[in-house]
Amino acid sequence: MRGVRADPAHIVVCSGFMQGVALLGRVLRRRGVRAIGVEDRGFWGHHESVERAGLRGVPLPVDALGADVTELDRHPGVGAVLLTPAHQFPTGVPLHPDRRTAVVDWAARTGGLVLEDDYDGEFRYDGRKVGALQSLAPDHVVHCGTVSKSLAPGLRLAWMVLPGELAGEVAALKATGEWGTGVLDQLTLAELIASGAYDRHVRSVRLRYRRRRDRLVAALADRAPHIGVTGIAAGLHVVLRLPPGTEAATVRAARERGVALEGLGRFRHPLAGGPDAGDGIVVAYGTPPDHAFSAALAALLEALPPEG
């Protein structure tokens, strides 16, 4: 479905994406890599996992075209880059085709490795489908997927599709004993895939989340038209752009009403430079259970800053 070139011998199953990063980090260090590019506004778990793996994160600016991978040439010591190209987290923009080409060219030219976190790749609602980056350069891209969004975050099950030689090194490290992955979980997922039940489930929840997104966007247009909404084409969250200086107060107001939000500033890499992207909040509309969604939406609207 994602267009990934995946021979079984190149697939390593792991206990969540973070374990995959840890495994890759150790293998990359053995190969002499000491620095890895990361999105300067991205999931803090990525930043922390890279550091725990013993690699130095080099932040890359993120704009309306996704991560600016052209910055990699300014850092010749970087041997790999970690991206969310299908749906950048948290901004929600896909990596622009020119930058997709640029990053695989960089990898081929320098011998670097691209780690593709296929974040929200299965939940696209509008416009053209965005294929996997790995299909452009399977010898230079590690494609990483999970069932944390499609099934449950607590089901620690993920997979990496790796270039051949790297697949062998990662599999050998994983087999040393401390990196186990539940066999029953794997067999259950295999049965869901083979029977077609997994595909039916994803299509069903995709429709459910799209309806939630539409309700959220319509409510904002009606009750808070001064608030900009971005990142709506895919995924399970949107970004609300706020008036300057209102981010922290909005997060507090929402939490006082029982709605947990994160401000955009929470996702900034500690070493990121350049201008800030402005105030905003990340709204995970996929989180509330069905019976609580209406109340959560009403509380969110109450917490937003007024116009002017």
N, C-alpha and C positions, 0 to 999 in steps of 0.2 A: 504493500500500500504506500510505502514511503519511497520506493524506488531505490532501496539500498541493495548493493551487490553483496550478498551474504552467503558465502560458502560455509557449511557447518563447521569446518575445521578452523574458521576464522572467528567464531563466536565464543566468547567467554561469558558465562552467566555469573552474576555477583549479587551480593546482598545490598542492593541500593546503589545509586549513582556515586555516593561518597566513597564507598568501598572501591568502586572502579577507579576513582581519582587517586585514591591511596595506592592501589596496585600500580597504576600507570606512573605515579610519581616516583615510586621506588625503582621501577625499571628505567625511567628516564634518567634518574640520578646515576644509575649504573652506567648509562651511556654517556655521561658527562654533562647532561643538561642541568643548569642551575637556576634558570629564570624562565618564566612562562607568562605570556601575555594574557590578561584578563580584562573583562569589560569594566570600565571605571565606575559605572553605575550598574550593578548586577547583584545577584544573590550572594549575601554574605557567606553562606555556606560554601560557595565556590572559593571565595577568597581564603577562608579559614582552612579548607581542605588542602588547597595548594600549599599553604604555609606548613601545615602538619606533615605534608609529604616531603618537606625539606626543600621546597622550591620557592624562589622569590617571585612574587606577583608583580608584573609590570602593567599598570592600568592603561587601557586604551580608551580614548574618548568615545562616547556614544552620542549620536545625533539622529536626525530624522531618517538617515539611511542605515542605521545600525552602528555597530562598532567600526571605528575608523582603522581598518587593518593596514592602511598605508603607513601608519605610525610604526609598524614592526620594523621597517627598514632603518628607523632611527635608533633601534636597540639591537645591534648585531649579536649581543650575547643571549638573546632570547631563542630558545630551541623548540618551543611549542606555544600554542595559543588555545585558550578555552573560550568557546563561543556558544551563544544560544541563537543560531541563525534563523530558525523557523519562526520564532516569536520571542524577541529579545525580552529578557526579564530585568527590570520591571516595565520598561517603556512600551513593550508590545509591538515594536516595529520589526518587520523581517529584514534580514540582511540584504541590501540592494544587490542586484545581479552583478554590477561592476565590482563590488567588494567581494562577492563570492568568488568571482574569477581571480581577483587580486590576491586573496588569501591562499588559494590553491597554487597560484603561480609562485607565491612566496615560499610555500612549503616545498615545491618541486625544485626551486632555485637554490634554496639554502639547506635542504635536507631536513627541514622542520616538520613538526607534526601538528595537525589540527585536531583538537578534541571537540567534537560536535555533540553538545547536550541537546537532544531533540525535544526541547521543552515545549509542551503543548502542541506538538506536531500533529496529533490526531484530532485536535479540536480547532478546526478552521471552519468559519461560517460564511465569510464573504469573499468575493473575488477569486482570483486564480489560486489553485493549490500551490504550495511552496514545497518543492521536492527536497529530499535530503541532500546536504552538501557532499556527503560521502560518495554519491554517484558520480561526481565530477572528477574525483581523484581518490579511488579506493586504496591506492598505495601510500597515501599521505594523510588520510583522514580516519580517525577513530569515531565511529558512530555509536552514541550511547542513548539507550532508551530505557524506560521504566514503566511499571504499572501503577506508580504512586498516584497518578491523577485519574487514570482510567478505571482502576479497581479500588485501591485504598492505600493511603500513605503508610499505614502500619504493616503492609505486606512488603517486606524488604526484598524486592526482587527486581533486578535490572539486568541489562546485557550490554556487552560491547562487541562491535564488529570491528576487528582489527586487521591491519596489514599482516600478511602471512608470517614473517619472521617475528614481528612483535607479538602476535597471538601466541606463538610458542613460548616466548619469554614470560608473558603475563600468566599463561596457564600453568607454567612450571612454578612460578612464585606462589600462585593461589593454592597449588597442591601441597605446599609445605606444611599445612595443618591449621594455621590460625585464621584462615579466610573462608571457612565453611559457608555453604548456602543450603537452605532447607530443601531436601530432596522431594518431600511431599508437596511443597509449594510449587516446585518446578513441574512435577508430574501433573498437578492440577491445572496449571496454566497451559501445559502442552495439550491436555484433553480439551480445554476450553477453545484453544486455537483450532485444533484438528476437527472438532465438531461444528465449528462455525458459531458457537455460542459467544465467543469473545467479540467477534465482529458485530454480531447482532446487538450485544451490550453497548459497544462503543457508539454505534449508530443511534441507539436509543437515548443514551445520556447526552450525546451531542445535540440532539433536538431539545432535550430538557434544558441544557445550559444555554442554548441559543434563546429559548423563550425567556429565561431569567435575564439574560443580557438585554433583550429587547424591552423588558419591563423596566429595567434600571435606566436605560437610555431614555425611554419615553417619560419616565417620572422626572428625570433631571431636566429634560426639555420643557416640561410643564411647570415644575416647581422651582428650578434653579437654572434658568437659561443662561445666566452669566458665568456658569461653571463649564469650562471646556472638558471634553471627554476624549481620550485617545486610547489606542490599543484595543479597539473593539472588534477587529476582524477575526480574532482567534483567541483561544485560551480560556481561562476561568477567572480573569481579573481585568479591570480597566484602571486607567490612571485618570484622576480628576485633577485638572489644573486649577490652582487656587490663586486668589489675589496675593500679592507680595506680603510677607510677614504673617500669614494666617495658618501656616502648616501646623505648627505645634499646638496652637489653640484648637484647631479642628480635630486633631488626634485626641486631645484631652476631652473635648466635648463629646466625641463619639464614644469613647470608653466610659464616660459617665452615664451614657445611655445603654451600655451593655454591648457596644459594637467595637470589636478590636480592629484597628487599622494600623498601618505603618505609613509614615511620611516618606517622601522620596529621598530625603536626606539620609535615611537609615541604610540605603543601598549604595551610598557613595564609598568608593575605596579609600582607605585612610591616606594613601599616597597620591590620590587623584589631584591633578592640577587643572588649570583652565577655569572658565566661567561655570558657575552653578546653573543647573537646568531650571531653576525657579521652584516655587512652592507647589506641592502636589501631594496627593494621597493615593495609595494603592488599595483598591477595593476588590476583595476576593469574593465575587458574587456566587461562586460555586460552593462556598463553605457552609452557609446556614442550612439546616435541614428544611424540607419543604414546608413543614408546619410553622417555621419561624421566619421564613423569608420575608413575608409582608411586613412583619413587625420590625425586622432588621432594616428593611428599606426605608420605612417611615422614620426610624431613629437616625439613620444616616442623613436623610434630608433635613431633619431638625438640627443636626450638628454642623451643617455647612454654613460658611460665613454669608451674611446677607449681601446683596448687590450694593456696590458703592462703599 
